[in-house]
Amino acid sequence: MYWEIEIALFVFLIITAILSLYIKDLLTAVVTLSAFSFISALIYIVMGAIDVGFTEAVVGAGVTGIFFIVLIFQTSRRSND
């Protein structure tokens, strides 16, 4: 019924997945992975799984993204010069 929206979301999902693989900056990679989780939550909602989409949005895009950002700022950068 909403196949146009689903196709557009799948295209954005693939774009964010590829971007997160090729980005060198860790913080930007975490943001794109959070966008990936949020887009997958939107796909679940469009397909009718509202509870799964809500859980994916809260856990995948929210909590996991915050944990990754906190962990990035807790680490220090070392160089092997």
PyMOL Python script that loads the backbone (N, CA, C, O; Angstrom):
from pymol import cmd

cmd.read_pdbstr("""\
ATOM      1  N   MET A   1       0.807  -1.186   0.000  1.00  0.00           N
ATOM      2  CA  MET A   1       0.000   0.000   0.000  1.00  0.00           C
ATOM      3  C   MET A   1       0.856   1.258   0.000  1.00  0.00           C
ATOM      4  O   MET A   1       0.572   2.206  -0.732  1.00  0.00           O
ATOM      5  N   TYR A   2       1.882   1.268   0.803  1.00  0.00           N
ATOM      6  CA  TYR A   2       2.796   2.410   0.865  1.00  0.00           C
ATOM      7  C   TYR A   2       4.151   2.041   0.272  1.00  0.00           C
ATOM      8  O   TYR A   2       5.189   2.355   0.855  1.00  0.00           O
ATOM      9  N   TRP A   3       4.148   1.388  -0.863  1.00  0.00           N
ATOM     10  CA  TRP A   3       5.399   0.869  -1.404  1.00  0.00           C
ATOM     11  C   TRP A   3       6.337   1.986  -1.842  1.00  0.00           C
ATOM     12  O   TRP A   3       7.550   1.780  -1.840  1.00  0.00           O
ATOM     13  N   GLU A   4       5.832   3.158  -2.216  1.00  0.00           N
ATOM     14  CA  GLU A   4       6.711   4.262  -2.596  1.00  0.00           C
ATOM     15  C   GLU A   4       7.517   4.757  -1.403  1.00  0.00           C
ATOM     16  O   GLU A   4       8.711   5.037  -1.510  1.00  0.00           O
ATOM     17  N   ILE A   5       6.838   4.857  -0.265  1.00  0.00           N
ATOM     18  CA  ILE A   5       7.526   5.286   0.962  1.00  0.00           C
ATOM     19  C   ILE A   5       8.544   4.237   1.388  1.00  0.00           C
ATOM     20  O   ILE A   5       9.652   4.574   1.805  1.00  0.00           O
ATOM     21  N   GLU A   6       8.170   2.971   1.285  1.00  0.00           N
ATOM     22  CA  GLU A   6       9.085   1.898   1.674  1.00  0.00           C
ATOM     23  C   GLU A   6      10.335   1.895   0.801  1.00  0.00           C
ATOM     24  O   GLU A   6      11.441   1.717   1.312  1.00  0.00           O
ATOM     25  N   ILE A   7      10.178   2.087  -0.495  1.00  0.00           N
ATOM     26  CA  ILE A   7      11.335   2.099  -1.395  1.00  0.00           C
ATOM     27  C   ILE A   7      12.246   3.281  -1.078  1.00  0.00           C
ATOM     28  O   ILE A   7      13.468   3.136  -1.048  1.00  0.00           O
ATOM     29  N   ALA A   8      11.652   4.452  -0.840  1.00  0.00           N
ATOM     30  CA  ALA A   8      12.457   5.627  -0.488  1.00  0.00           C
ATOM     31  C   ALA A   8      13.208   5.400   0.816  1.00  0.00           C
ATOM     32  O   ALA A   8      14.379   5.762   0.923  1.00  0.00           O
ATOM     33  N   LEU A   9      12.552   4.805   1.806  1.00  0.00           N
ATOM     34  CA  LEU A   9      13.219   4.528   3.084  1.00  0.00           C
ATOM     35  C   LEU A   9      14.325   3.490   2.930  1.00  0.00           C
ATOM     36  O   LEU A   9      15.377   3.607   3.559  1.00  0.00           O
ATOM     37  N   PHE A  10      14.095   2.470   2.093  1.00  0.00           N
ATOM     38  CA  PHE A  10      15.141   1.474   1.852  1.00  0.00           C
ATOM     39  C   PHE A  10      16.356   2.094   1.162  1.00  0.00           C
ATOM     40  O   PHE A  10      17.492   1.728   1.462  1.00  0.00           O
ATOM     41  N   VAL A  11      16.124   3.025   0.246  1.00  0.00           N
ATOM     42  CA  VAL A  11      17.247   3.705  -0.424  1.00  0.00           C
ATOM     43  C   VAL A  11      18.046   4.527   0.597  1.00  0.00           C
ATOM     44  O   VAL A  11      19.276   4.482   0.614  1.00  0.00           O
ATOM     45  N   PHE A  12      17.327   5.283   1.449  1.00  0.00           N
ATOM     46  CA  PHE A  12      18.022   6.048   2.489  1.00  0.00           C
ATOM     47  C   PHE A  12      18.740   5.129   3.471  1.00  0.00           C
ATOM     48  O   PHE A  12      19.815   5.470   3.965  1.00  0.00           O
ATOM     49  N   LEU A  13      18.155   3.964   3.760  1.00  0.00           N
ATOM     50  CA  LEU A  13      18.783   2.999   4.663  1.00  0.00           C
ATOM     51  C   LEU A  13      20.100   2.497   4.084  1.00  0.00           C
ATOM     52  O   LEU A  13      21.094   2.404   4.803  1.00  0.00           O
ATOM     53  N   ILE A  14      20.120   2.175   2.810  1.00  0.00           N
ATOM     54  CA  ILE A  14      21.344   1.699   2.163  1.00  0.00           C
ATOM     55  C   ILE A  14      22.388   2.813   2.106  1.00  0.00           C
ATOM     56  O   ILE A  14      23.576   2.561   2.304  1.00  0.00           O
ATOM     57  N   ILE A  15      21.946   4.043   1.836  1.00  0.00           N
ATOM     58  CA  ILE A  15      22.888   5.174   1.783  1.00  0.00           C
ATOM     59  C   ILE A  15      23.539   5.408   3.142  1.00  0.00           C
ATOM     60  O   ILE A  15      24.752   5.603   3.217  1.00  0.00           O
ATOM     61  N   THR A  16      22.752   5.391   4.217  1.00  0.00           N
ATOM     62  CA  THR A  16      23.343   5.601   5.545  1.00  0.00           C
ATOM     63  C   THR A  16      24.254   4.451   5.947  1.00  0.00           C
ATOM     64  O   THR A  16      25.257   4.669   6.626  1.00  0.00           O
ATOM     65  N   ALA A  17      23.921   3.233   5.540  1.00  0.00           N
ATOM     66  CA  ALA A  17      24.788   2.098   5.856  1.00  0.00           C
ATOM     67  C   ALA A  17      26.132   2.228   5.154  1.00  0.00           C
ATOM     68  O   ALA A  17      27.176   1.997   5.765  1.00  0.00           O
ATOM     69  N   ILE A  18      26.114   2.593   3.889  1.00  0.00           N
ATOM     70  CA  ILE A  18      27.366   2.736   3.136  1.00  0.00           C
ATOM     71  C   ILE A  18      28.176   3.916   3.666  1.00  0.00           C
ATOM     72  O   ILE A  18      29.396   3.828   3.797  1.00  0.00           O
ATOM     73  N   LEU A  19      27.496   5.018   3.969  1.00  0.00           N
ATOM     74  CA  LEU A  19      28.201   6.182   4.522  1.00  0.00           C
ATOM     75  C   LEU A  19      28.887   5.858   5.844  1.00  0.00           C
ATOM     76  O   LEU A  19      30.027   6.265   6.070  1.00  0.00           O
ATOM     77  N   SER A  20      28.204   5.137   6.707  1.00  0.00           N
ATOM     78  CA  SER A  20      28.796   4.821   8.008  1.00  0.00           C
ATOM     79  C   SER A  20      30.002   3.903   7.889  1.00  0.00           C
ATOM     80  O   SER A  20      30.861   3.899   8.771  1.00  0.00           O
ATOM     81  N   LEU A  21      30.081   3.127   6.816  1.00  0.00           N
ATOM     82  CA  LEU A  21      31.254   2.278   6.617  1.00  0.00           C
ATOM     83  C   LEU A  21      32.477   3.062   6.148  1.00  0.00           C
ATOM     84  O   LEU A  21      33.605   2.713   6.497  1.00  0.00           O
ATOM     85  N   TYR A  22      32.267   4.110   5.367  1.00  0.00           N
ATOM     86  CA  TYR A  22      33.382   4.829   4.766  1.00  0.00           C
ATOM     87  C   TYR A  22      33.791   6.098   5.506  1.00  0.00           C
ATOM     88  O   TYR A  22      34.791   6.714   5.136  1.00  0.00           O
ATOM     89  N   ILE A  23      33.072   6.502   6.516  1.00  0.00           N
ATOM     90  CA  ILE A  23      33.404   7.716   7.259  1.00  0.00           C
ATOM     91  C   ILE A  23      34.525   7.408   8.248  1.00  0.00           C
ATOM     92  O   ILE A  23      34.468   6.415   8.974  1.00  0.00           O
ATOM     93  N   LYS A  24      35.547   8.268   8.270  1.00  0.00           N
ATOM     94  CA  LYS A  24      36.694   8.061   9.161  1.00  0.00           C
ATOM     95  C   LYS A  24      36.474   8.637  10.552  1.00  0.00           C
ATOM     96  O   LYS A  24      37.022   8.114  11.523  1.00  0.00           O
ATOM     97  N   ASP A  25      35.691   9.696  10.673  1.00  0.00           N
ATOM     98  CA  ASP A  25      35.433  10.316  11.963  1.00  0.00           C
ATOM     99  C   ASP A  25      34.425   9.473  12.743  1.00  0.00           C
ATOM    100  O   ASP A  25      33.345   9.167  12.238  1.00  0.00           O
ATOM    101  N   LEU A  26      34.778   9.099  13.976  1.00  0.00           N
ATOM    102  CA  LEU A  26      33.931   8.197  14.753  1.00  0.00           C
ATOM    103  C   LEU A  26      32.605   8.827  15.141  1.00  0.00           C
ATOM    104  O   LEU A  26      31.574   8.155  15.125  1.00  0.00           O
ATOM    105  N   LEU A  27      32.617  10.104  15.487  1.00  0.00           N
ATOM    106  CA  LEU A  27      31.389  10.766  15.898  1.00  0.00           C
ATOM    107  C   LEU A  27      30.392  10.853  14.738  1.00  0.00           C
ATOM    108  O   LEU A  27      29.193  10.649  14.927  1.00  0.00           O
ATOM    109  N   THR A  28      30.885  11.150  13.565  1.00  0.00           N
ATOM    110  CA  THR A  28      30.017  11.197  12.388  1.00  0.00           C
ATOM    111  C   THR A  28      29.492   9.804  12.043  1.00  0.00           C
ATOM    112  O   THR A  28      28.350   9.663  11.606  1.00  0.00           O
ATOM    113  N   ALA A  29      30.311   8.785  12.234  1.00  0.00           N
ATOM    114  CA  ALA A  29      29.860   7.410  11.987  1.00  0.00           C
ATOM    115  C   ALA A  29      28.755   7.016  12.961  1.00  0.00           C
ATOM    116  O   ALA A  29      27.810   6.326  12.580  1.00  0.00           O
ATOM    117  N   VAL A  30      28.867   7.448  14.208  1.00  0.00           N
ATOM    118  CA  VAL A  30      27.814   7.148  15.189  1.00  0.00           C
ATOM    119  C   VAL A  30      26.512   7.849  14.812  1.00  0.00           C
ATOM    120  O   VAL A  30      25.431   7.278  14.953  1.00  0.00           O
ATOM    121  N   VAL A  31      26.620   9.077  14.338  1.00  0.00           N
ATOM    122  CA  VAL A  31      25.410   9.806  13.927  1.00  0.00           C
ATOM    123  C   VAL A  31      24.748   9.119  12.742  1.00  0.00           C
ATOM    124  O   VAL A  31      23.523   9.009  12.703  1.00  0.00           O
ATOM    125  N   THR A  32      25.530   8.657  11.779  1.00  0.00           N
ATOM    126  CA  THR A  32      24.930   7.976  10.630  1.00  0.00           C
ATOM    127  C   THR A  32      24.349   6.611  11.030  1.00  0.00           C
ATOM    128  O   THR A  32      23.346   6.179  10.464  1.00  0.00           O
ATOM    129  N   LEU A  33      24.971   5.937  11.997  1.00  0.00           N
ATOM    130  CA  LEU A  33      24.387   4.682  12.480  1.00  0.00           C
ATOM    131  C   LEU A  33      23.094   4.925  13.244  1.00  0.00           C
ATOM    132  O   LEU A  33      22.172   4.112  13.177  1.00  0.00           O
ATOM    133  N   SER A  34      23.018   6.034  13.969  1.00  0.00           N
ATOM    134  CA  SER A  34      21.763   6.390  14.637  1.00  0.00           C
ATOM    135  C   SER A  34      20.687   6.721  13.609  1.00  0.00           C
ATOM    136  O   SER A  34      19.520   6.373  13.791  1.00  0.00           O
ATOM    137  N   ALA A  35      21.077   7.386  12.539  1.00  0.00           N
ATOM    138  CA  ALA A  35      20.122   7.657  11.450  1.00  0.00           C
ATOM    139  C   ALA A  35      19.672   6.351  10.811  1.00  0.00           C
ATOM    140  O   ALA A  35      18.502   6.208  10.454  1.00  0.00           O
ATOM    141  N   PHE A  36      20.588   5.396  10.662  1.00  0.00           N
ATOM    142  CA  PHE A  36      20.246   4.072  10.139  1.00  0.00           C
ATOM    143  C   PHE A  36      19.185   3.406  11.008  1.00  0.00           C
ATOM    144  O   PHE A  36      18.209   2.860  10.492  1.00  0.00           O
ATOM    145  N   SER A  37      19.373   3.451  12.325  1.00  0.00           N
ATOM    146  CA  SER A  37      18.406   2.837  13.234  1.00  0.00           C
ATOM    147  C   SER A  37      17.063   3.551  13.178  1.00  0.00           C
ATOM    148  O   SER A  37      16.013   2.910  13.233  1.00  0.00           O
ATOM    149  N   PHE A  38      17.093   4.882  13.068  1.00  0.00           N
ATOM    150  CA  PHE A  38      15.844   5.625  13.001  1.00  0.00           C
ATOM    151  C   PHE A  38      15.098   5.339  11.702  1.00  0.00           C
ATOM    152  O   PHE A  38      13.872   5.233  11.707  1.00  0.00           O
ATOM    153  N   ILE A  39      15.813   5.214  10.601  1.00  0.00           N
ATOM    154  CA  ILE A  39      15.162   4.897   9.327  1.00  0.00           C
ATOM    155  C   ILE A  39      14.585   3.480   9.367  1.00  0.00           C
ATOM    156  O   ILE A  39      13.500   3.236   8.838  1.00  0.00           O
ATOM    157  N   SER A  40      15.304   2.551   9.989  1.00  0.00           N
ATOM    158  CA  SER A  40      14.747   1.197  10.103  1.00  0.00           C
ATOM    159  C   SER A  40      13.513   1.194  11.003  1.00  0.00           C
ATOM    160  O   SER A  40      12.591   0.409  10.784  1.00  0.00           O
ATOM    161  N   ALA A  41      13.488   2.069  12.020  1.00  0.00           N
ATOM    162  CA  ALA A  41      12.287   2.198  12.846  1.00  0.00           C
ATOM    163  C   ALA A  41      11.120   2.727  12.014  1.00  0.00           C
ATOM    164  O   ALA A  41       9.985   2.274  12.170  1.00  0.00           O
ATOM    165  N   LEU A  42      11.401   3.688  11.128  1.00  0.00           N
ATOM    166  CA  LEU A  42      10.346   4.198  10.248  1.00  0.00           C
ATOM    167  C   LEU A  42       9.835   3.115   9.309  1.00  0.00           C
ATOM    168  O   LEU A  42       8.640   3.061   9.015  1.00  0.00           O
ATOM    169  N   ILE A  43      10.723   2.258   8.841  1.00  0.00           N
ATOM    170  CA  ILE A  43      10.293   1.151   7.966  1.00  0.00           C
ATOM    171  C   ILE A  43       9.377   0.205   8.726  1.00  0.00           C
ATOM    172  O   ILE A  43       8.362  -0.237   8.187  1.00  0.00           O
ATOM    173  N   TYR A  44       9.722  -0.112   9.974  1.00  0.00           N
ATOM    174  CA  TYR A  44       8.854  -0.970  10.784  1.00  0.00           C
ATOM    175  C   TYR A  44       7.473  -0.339  10.965  1.00  0.00           C
ATOM    176  O   TYR A  44       6.457  -1.030  10.894  1.00  0.00           O
ATOM    177  N   ILE A  45       7.440   0.971  11.199  1.00  0.00           N
ATOM    178  CA  ILE A  45       6.165   1.651  11.419  1.00  0.00           C
ATOM    179  C   ILE A  45       5.327   1.651  10.145  1.00  0.00           C
ATOM    180  O   ILE A  45       4.117   1.430  10.199  1.00  0.00           O
ATOM    181  N   VAL A  46       5.968   1.900   8.991  1.00  0.00           N
ATOM    182  CA  VAL A  46       5.223   1.891   7.727  1.00  0.00           C
ATOM    183  C   VAL A  46       4.666   0.497   7.436  1.00  0.00           C
ATOM    184  O   VAL A  46       3.584   0.363   6.865  1.00  0.00           O
ATOM    185  N   MET A  47       5.403  -0.533   7.829  1.00  0.00           N
ATOM    186  CA  MET A  47       4.940  -1.896   7.584  1.00  0.00           C
ATOM    187  C   MET A  47       3.875  -2.354   8.580  1.00  0.00           C
ATOM    188  O   MET A  47       3.288  -3.423   8.415  1.00  0.00           O
ATOM    189  N   GLY A  48       3.624  -1.539   9.623  1.00  0.00           N
ATOM    190  CA  GLY A  48       2.553  -1.864  10.554  1.00  0.00           C
ATOM    191  C   GLY A  48       2.990  -2.397  11.893  1.00  0.00           C
ATOM    192  O   GLY A  48       2.143  -2.684  12.740  1.00  0.00           O
ATOM    193  N   ALA A  49       4.285  -2.544  12.119  1.00  0.00           N
ATOM    194  CA  ALA A  49       4.777  -3.026  13.410  1.00  0.00           C
ATOM    195  C   ALA A  49       5.142  -1.816  14.282  1.00  0.00           C
ATOM    196  O   ALA A  49       6.311  -1.461  14.427  1.00  0.00           O
ATOM    197  N   ILE A  50       4.117  -1.206  14.849  1.00  0.00           N
ATOM    198  CA  ILE A  50       4.307   0.033  15.605  1.00  0.00           C
ATOM    199  C   ILE A  50       5.166  -0.204  16.846  1.00  0.00           C
ATOM    200  O   ILE A  50       6.054   0.596  17.143  1.00  0.00           O
ATOM    201  N   ASP A  51       4.912  -1.290  17.569  1.00  0.00           N
ATOM    202  CA  ASP A  51       5.668  -1.552  18.791  1.00  0.00           C
ATOM    203  C   ASP A  51       7.136  -1.839  18.506  1.00  0.00           C
ATOM    204  O   ASP A  51       8.008  -1.395  19.252  1.00  0.00           O
ATOM    205  N   VAL A  52       7.415  -2.566  17.449  1.00  0.00           N
ATOM    206  CA  VAL A  52       8.802  -2.854  17.073  1.00  0.00           C
ATOM    207  C   VAL A  52       9.498  -1.577  16.612  1.00  0.00           C
ATOM    208  O   VAL A  52      10.661  -1.351  16.945  1.00  0.00           O
ATOM    209  N   GLY A  53       8.798  -0.747  15.853  1.00  0.00           N
ATOM    210  CA  GLY A  53       9.363   0.522  15.403  1.00  0.00           C
ATOM    211  C   GLY A  53       9.670   1.451  16.557  1.00  0.00           C
ATOM    212  O   GLY A  53      10.713   2.105  16.567  1.00  0.00           O
ATOM    213  N   PHE A  54       8.775   1.519  17.531  1.00  0.00           N
ATOM    214  CA  PHE A  54       9.008   2.362  18.701  1.00  0.00           C
ATOM    215  C   PHE A  54      10.208   1.864  19.503  1.00  0.00           C
ATOM    216  O   PHE A  54      11.031   2.661  19.954  1.00  0.00           O
ATOM    217  N   THR A  55      10.306   0.555  19.677  1.00  0.00           N
ATOM    218  CA  THR A  55      11.437  -0.014  20.414  1.00  0.00           C
ATOM    219  C   THR A  55      12.744   0.237  19.679  1.00  0.00           C
ATOM    220  O   THR A  55      13.752   0.561  20.307  1.00  0.00           O
ATOM    221  N   GLU A  56      12.742   0.093  18.367  1.00  0.00           N
ATOM    222  CA  GLU A  56      13.947   0.353  17.580  1.00  0.00           C
ATOM    223  C   GLU A  56      14.350   1.825  17.669  1.00  0.00           C
ATOM    224  O   GLU A  56      15.538   2.139  17.745  1.00  0.00           O
ATOM    225  N   ALA A  57      13.382   2.713  17.660  1.00  0.00           N
ATOM    226  CA  ALA A  57      13.692   4.145  17.758  1.00  0.00           C
ATOM    227  C   ALA A  57      14.287   4.481  19.113  1.00  0.00           C
ATOM    228  O   ALA A  57      15.242   5.254  19.193  1.00  0.00           O
ATOM    229  N   VAL A  58      13.743   3.915  20.174  1.00  0.00           N
ATOM    230  CA  VAL A  58      14.234   4.230  21.524  1.00  0.00           C
ATOM    231  C   VAL A  58      15.587   3.585  21.776  1.00  0.00           C
ATOM    232  O   VAL A  58      16.523   4.253  22.213  1.00  0.00           O
ATOM    233  N   VAL A  59      15.696   2.295  21.504  1.00  0.00           N
ATOM    234  CA  VAL A  59      16.929   1.578  21.817  1.00  0.00           C
ATOM    235  C   VAL A  59      17.993   1.792  20.754  1.00  0.00           C
ATOM    236  O   VAL A  59      19.127   2.147  21.077  1.00  0.00           O
ATOM    237  N   GLY A  60      17.646   1.582  19.502  1.00  0.00           N
ATOM    238  CA  GLY A  60      18.630   1.650  18.430  1.00  0.00           C
ATOM    239  C   GLY A  60      19.139   3.041  18.153  1.00  0.00           C
ATOM    240  O   GLY A  60      20.348   3.264  18.095  1.00  0.00           O
ATOM    241  N   ALA A  61      18.228   3.985  17.981  1.00  0.00           N
ATOM    242  CA  ALA A  61      18.641   5.345  17.640  1.00  0.00           C
ATOM    243  C   ALA A  61      18.942   6.172  18.881  1.00  0.00           C
ATOM    244  O   ALA A  61      19.797   7.057  18.835  1.00  0.00           O
ATOM    245  N   GLY A  62      18.267   5.908  19.973  1.00  0.00           N
ATOM    246  CA  GLY A  62      18.419   6.739  21.155  1.00  0.00           C
ATOM    247  C   GLY A  62      19.520   6.293  22.094  1.00  0.00           C
ATOM    248  O   GLY A  62      20.573   6.926  22.181  1.00  0.00           O
ATOM    249  N   VAL A  63      19.273   5.209  22.793  1.00  0.00           N
ATOM    250  CA  VAL A  63      20.167   4.771  23.866  1.00  0.00           C
ATOM    251  C   VAL A  63      21.529   4.341  23.335  1.00  0.00           C
ATOM    252  O   VAL A  63      22.559   4.727  23.888  1.00  0.00           O
ATOM    253  N   THR A  64      21.545   3.554  22.278  1.00  0.00           N
ATOM    254  CA  THR A  64      22.813   3.080  21.732  1.00  0.00           C
ATOM    255  C   THR A  64      23.651   4.232  21.194  1.00  0.00           C
ATOM    256  O   THR A  64      24.865   4.263  21.395  1.00  0.00           O
ATOM    257  N   GLY A  65      23.014   5.175  20.515  1.00  0.00           N
ATOM    258  CA  GLY A  65      23.738   6.346  20.014  1.00  0.00           C
ATOM    259  C   GLY A  65      24.336   7.173  21.136  1.00  0.00           C
ATOM    260  O   GLY A  65      25.475   7.628  21.033  1.00  0.00           O
ATOM    261  N   ILE A  66      23.583   7.374  22.204  1.00  0.00           N
ATOM    262  CA  ILE A  66      24.102   8.130  23.355  1.00  0.00           C
ATOM    263  C   ILE A  66      25.265   7.388  24.006  1.00  0.00           C
ATOM    264  O   ILE A  66      26.269   8.005  24.361  1.00  0.00           O
ATOM    265  N   PHE A  67      25.141   6.073  24.165  1.00  0.00           N
ATOM    266  CA  PHE A  67      26.245   5.289  24.738  1.00  0.00           C
ATOM    267  C   PHE A  67      27.510   5.405  23.889  1.00  0.00           C
ATOM    268  O   PHE A  67      28.601   5.605  24.423  1.00  0.00           O
ATOM    269  N   PHE A  68      27.369   5.280  22.582  1.00  0.00           N
ATOM    270  CA  PHE A  68      28.530   5.396  21.700  1.00  0.00           C
ATOM    271  C   PHE A  68      29.165   6.780  21.779  1.00  0.00           C
ATOM    272  O   PHE A  68      30.391   6.891  21.802  1.00  0.00           O
ATOM    273  N   ILE A  69      28.365   7.826  21.821  1.00  0.00           N
ATOM    274  CA  ILE A  69      28.917   9.185  21.913  1.00  0.00           C
ATOM    275  C   ILE A  69      29.643   9.394  23.231  1.00  0.00           C
ATOM    276  O   ILE A  69      30.721   9.988  23.253  1.00  0.00           O
ATOM    277  N   VAL A  70      29.073   8.919  24.326  1.00  0.00           N
ATOM    278  CA  VAL A  70      29.748   9.033  25.629  1.00  0.00           C
ATOM    279  C   VAL A  70      31.055   8.265  25.619  1.00  0.00           C
ATOM    280  O   VAL A  70      32.060   8.752  26.136  1.00  0.00           O
ATOM    281  N   LEU A  71      31.061   7.073  25.040  1.00  0.00           N
ATOM    282  CA  LEU A  71      32.286   6.274  24.990  1.00  0.00           C
ATOM    283  C   LEU A  71      33.354   6.920  24.114  1.00  0.00           C
ATOM    284  O   LEU A  71      34.541   6.832  24.428  1.00  0.00           O
ATOM    285  N   ILE A  72      32.960   7.556  23.038  1.00  0.00           N
ATOM    286  CA  ILE A  72      33.940   8.249  22.190  1.00  0.00           C
ATOM    287  C   ILE A  72      34.605   9.375  22.963  1.00  0.00           C
ATOM    288  O   ILE A  72      35.818   9.565  22.868  1.00  0.00           O
ATOM    289  N   PHE A  73      33.817  10.122  23.730  1.00  0.00           N
ATOM    290  CA  PHE A  73      34.396  11.228  24.485  1.00  0.00           C
ATOM    291  C   PHE A  73      35.178  10.766  25.714  1.00  0.00           C
ATOM    292  O   PHE A  73      35.962  11.543  26.259  1.00  0.00           O
ATOM    293  N   GLN A  74      34.990   9.535  26.163  1.00  0.00           N
ATOM    294  CA  GLN A  74      35.747   8.995  27.296  1.00  0.00           C
ATOM    295  C   GLN A  74      37.099   8.426  26.874  1.00  0.00           C
ATOM    296  O   GLN A  74      37.965   8.221  27.726  1.00  0.00           O
ATOM    297  N   THR A  75      37.297   8.172  25.616  1.00  0.00           N
ATOM    298  CA  THR A  75      38.566   7.614  25.146  1.00  0.00           C
ATOM    299  C   THR A  75      39.510   8.738  24.750  1.00  0.00           C
ATOM    300  O   THR A  75      39.092   9.869  24.500  1.00  0.00           O
ATOM    301  N   SER A  76      40.787   8.400  24.699  1.00  0.00           N
ATOM    302  CA  SER A  76      41.779   9.365  24.256  1.00  0.00           C
ATOM    303  C   SER A  76      42.413   8.854  22.964  1.00  0.00           C
ATOM    304  O   SER A  76      42.459   7.653  22.699  1.00  0.00           O
ATOM    305  N   ARG A  77      42.895   9.797  22.182  1.00  0.00           N
ATOM    306  CA  ARG A  77      43.487   9.448  20.900  1.00  0.00           C
ATOM    307  C   ARG A  77      44.987   9.199  21.094  1.00  0.00           C
ATOM    308  O   ARG A  77      45.698  10.013  21.684  1.00  0.00           O
ATOM    309  N   ARG A  78      45.442   8.062  20.587  1.00  0.00           N
ATOM    310  CA  ARG A  78      46.869   7.734  20.641  1.00  0.00           C
ATOM    311  C   ARG A  78      47.414   7.628  19.246  1.00  0.00           C
ATOM    312  O   ARG A  78      46.707   7.241  18.315  1.00  0.00           O
ATOM    313  N   SER A  79      48.670   7.971  19.101  1.00  0.00           N
ATOM    314  CA  SER A  79      49.313   7.866  17.807  1.00  0.00           C
ATOM    315  C   SER A  79      50.543   6.984  17.945  1.00  0.00           C
ATOM    316  O   SER A  79      51.222   7.034  18.970  1.00  0.00           O
ATOM    317  N   ASN A  80      50.840   6.184  16.944  1.00  0.00           N
ATOM    318  CA  ASN A  80      51.992   5.292  16.971  1.00  0.00           C
ATOM    319  C   ASN A  80      53.169   5.914  16.214  1.00  0.00           C
ATOM    320  O   ASN A  80      53.821   5.238  15.418  1.00  0.00           O
ATOM    321  N   ASP A  81      53.434   7.162  16.453  1.00  0.00           N
ATOM    322  CA  ASP A  81      54.551   7.834  15.759  1.00  0.00           C
ATOM    323  C   ASP A  81      55.888   7.394  16.283  1.00  0.00           C
ATOM    324  O   ASP A  81      56.922   7.862  15.808  1.00  0.00           O
TER     325      ASP A  81
END
""", "prot")
cmd.dss("prot")
cmd.show_as("cartoon", "prot")
cmd.util.cbc("prot")
cmd.orient("prot")
